[in-house]
Amino acid sequence: MGFAYEVRKAFQHSRLKENFIFDSENKVEYLGFRYLWTDLLYLISVLRYNAGYVVLDALDQANLYILEYNCRKALFDYDPQGAQQIQLFIGQKIDIHNDLVFLVLQGINIEYLSKTPGKRRFRGIPDLLIAYSQFSPAYKMWKSDMVSRAKELGCRVDQLNYDDYPEIVW
């Protein structure tokens, strides 16, 4: 829902705006917003997965392909070396079936945001995604910690939430 919120806010001119003036008759205004790479990769995987359960017309399919294409293009525009590995996660290899998927994404984002912004952080995205996959030893330790924390708080694991999100530095 965060993506839908950002799209709405951009459409309401509450986010990034850039005007291009070619001549007195040709003007274009571009609207946009900032979004974490990790969130975008998860979003595309969720959309691709759910597309298999509903009837999509040609326009819906085209829009999904355009989103994937633009994600891949943005990855390569930012850092071709890092993009080589990250592109493999566009619409695949991300475990969205995990019943703790929201908590997993929060953990990934906190680790991602805790690192110094730049290409090194960007290139570490595949390692984060792999570390939080259900088959990794790091994930098993993380889940064990979450189960213990939930028991301490007297709730289910899926009811936990991270409260210590670092400030986003773009």
C-alpha positions as CSV (number, residue, x, y, z in Angstrom):
1,M,0.0,0.0,0.0
2,G,3.0,2.3,0.5
3,F,3.6,2.3,-3.3
4,A,-0.1,3.3,-4.0
5,Y,0.2,6.0,-1.4
6,E,3.3,7.4,-3.0
7,V,1.8,7.3,-6.5
8,R,-1.3,9.2,-5.1
9,K,0.9,11.8,-3.4
10,A,2.9,12.3,-6.5
11,F,-0.2,12.7,-8.6
12,Q,-1.4,15.3,-6.1
13,H,1.9,17.2,-6.7
14,S,3.1,16.5,-3.1
15,R,6.3,14.7,-4.1
16,L,9.0,15.3,-6.7
17,K,8.2,17.5,-9.7
18,E,10.4,18.3,-12.6
19,N,9.5,20.6,-15.6
20,F,11.1,20.2,-19.0
21,I,10.6,23.1,-21.4
22,F,11.6,22.4,-24.9
23,D,10.3,25.6,-26.5
24,S,7.4,27.9,-25.9
25,E,4.8,25.3,-27.0
26,N,6.3,22.1,-25.7
27,K,6.4,21.7,-21.9
28,V,6.3,18.5,-19.9
29,E,5.9,18.1,-16.2
30,Y,7.2,14.9,-14.6
31,L,5.9,13.7,-11.3
32,G,7.7,11.2,-9.1
33,F,8.7,10.0,-5.6
34,R,11.6,8.3,-3.8
35,Y,11.2,4.6,-3.0
36,L,13.6,2.1,-1.5
37,W,15.2,-0.4,-3.9
38,T,14.4,-3.2,-1.5
39,D,10.7,-2.2,-1.3
40,L,10.5,-1.9,-5.1
41,L,11.9,-5.4,-5.6
42,Y,9.4,-6.9,-3.1
43,L,6.5,-4.9,-4.7
44,I,7.3,-6.2,-8.2
45,S,7.5,-9.8,-6.8
46,V,4.1,-9.4,-5.1
47,L,2.5,-7.9,-8.2
48,R,3.9,-10.6,-10.4
49,Y,2.8,-13.4,-8.1
50,N,-0.7,-12.0,-7.7
51,A,-1.0,-11.4,-11.5
52,G,-1.2,-15.2,-11.7
53,Y,-4.5,-15.3,-9.8
54,V,-6.5,-12.7,-11.6
55,V,-7.4,-12.1,-15.2
56,L,-5.2,-9.3,-16.6
57,D,-5.9,-7.7,-19.9
58,A,-3.2,-6.6,-22.3
59,L,-2.8,-3.2,-20.7
60,D,-2.4,-4.6,-17.2
61,Q,0.3,-7.0,-18.5
62,A,2.0,-4.2,-20.4
63,N,2.1,-2.0,-17.3
64,L,3.6,-4.8,-15.2
65,Y,6.3,-5.3,-17.9
66,I,6.9,-1.6,-18.1
67,L,7.4,-1.4,-14.3
68,E,9.9,-4.3,-14.5
69,Y,11.6,-2.8,-17.4
70,N,12.0,0.6,-15.8
71,C,13.2,-1.0,-12.6
72,R,15.9,-2.8,-14.5
73,K,16.8,0.4,-16.4
74,A,17.0,2.4,-13.2
75,L,19.2,-0.3,-11.6
76,F,21.7,-0.2,-14.6
77,D,21.6,3.6,-14.8
78,Y,22.6,3.9,-11.2
79,D,25.3,1.1,-11.1
80,P,25.8,-1.4,-14.0
81,Q,28.0,-3.6,-11.9
82,G,25.6,-3.9,-9.0
83,A,22.6,-4.2,-11.3
84,Q,24.0,-7.4,-12.8
85,Q,23.1,-9.3,-9.7
86,I,20.1,-7.3,-8.4
87,Q,18.2,-7.7,-11.7
88,L,18.0,-11.4,-11.0
89,F,15.5,-10.6,-8.2
90,I,13.1,-8.6,-10.4
91,G,9.8,-10.5,-10.1
92,Q,11.6,-13.7,-8.9
93,K,13.8,-15.3,-6.2
94,I,12.1,-13.2,-3.5
95,D,10.1,-15.3,-1.0
96,I,6.8,-13.5,-0.7
97,H,5.0,-16.7,0.5
98,N,6.6,-16.4,3.9
99,D,3.9,-15.7,6.5
100,L,6.4,-13.2,8.0
101,V,7.1,-11.4,4.7
102,F,6.2,-8.0,6.1
103,L,8.5,-8.4,9.1
104,V,11.3,-9.8,6.8
105,L,11.0,-6.8,4.6
106,Q,11.2,-4.5,7.6
107,G,14.4,-6.3,8.7
108,I,15.9,-6.0,5.3
109,N,15.1,-2.3,5.1
110,I,16.6,-1.6,8.5
111,E,19.8,-3.4,7.6
112,Y,19.9,-1.6,4.2
113,L,19.2,1.8,5.7
114,S,21.8,1.3,8.5
115,K,24.6,1.2,5.9
116,T,26.2,4.2,4.4
117,P,24.4,5.3,1.2
118,G,26.2,4.6,-2.0
119,K,27.1,1.9,-4.4
120,R,28.5,-0.4,-1.8
121,R,25.1,-0.4,0.0
122,F,23.4,-0.9,-3.3
123,R,25.6,-3.8,-4.3
124,G,24.8,-5.5,-0.9
125,I,21.1,-5.8,-1.8
126,P,21.4,-9.4,-3.1
127,D,23.2,-10.5,0.0
128,L,20.4,-9.1,2.2
129,L,17.7,-10.7,0.1
130,I,19.5,-14.1,0.3
131,A,20.2,-13.7,4.0
132,Y,16.5,-13.2,4.7
133,S,15.4,-16.2,2.6
134,Q,13.8,-19.0,4.5
135,F,16.7,-21.5,3.8
136,S,19.6,-19.4,5.0
137,P,21.1,-19.9,8.5
138,A,20.8,-16.2,9.1
139,Y,17.1,-16.3,8.6
140,K,16.7,-19.3,10.9
141,M,18.5,-17.4,13.7
142,W,16.5,-14.2,13.0
143,K,13.2,-16.2,13.1
144,S,14.2,-17.9,16.3
145,D,14.9,-14.4,17.8
146,M,11.5,-13.2,16.6
147,V,9.8,-16.2,18.1
148,S,11.5,-15.6,21.5
149,R,10.6,-11.9,21.3
150,A,7.0,-12.7,20.6
151,K,6.8,-15.1,23.5
152,E,8.3,-12.4,25.8
153,L,5.6,-9.9,24.6
154,G,2.8,-12.5,24.7
155,C,1.9,-12.2,21.0
156,R,2.2,-14.0,17.7
157,V,5.3,-13.5,15.6
158,D,3.4,-11.9,12.8
159,Q,2.1,-9.3,15.2
160,L,5.6,-8.0,15.9
161,N,6.8,-4.7,14.3
162,Y,10.1,-2.9,14.1
163,D,10.1,0.5,15.9
164,D,13.7,1.5,15.2
165,Y,13.7,2.4,11.5
166,P,16.7,4.5,10.8
167,E,16.3,7.9,9.0
168,I,16.3,7.4,5.2
169,V,19.3,9.1,3.5
170,W,18.8,9.3,-0.2
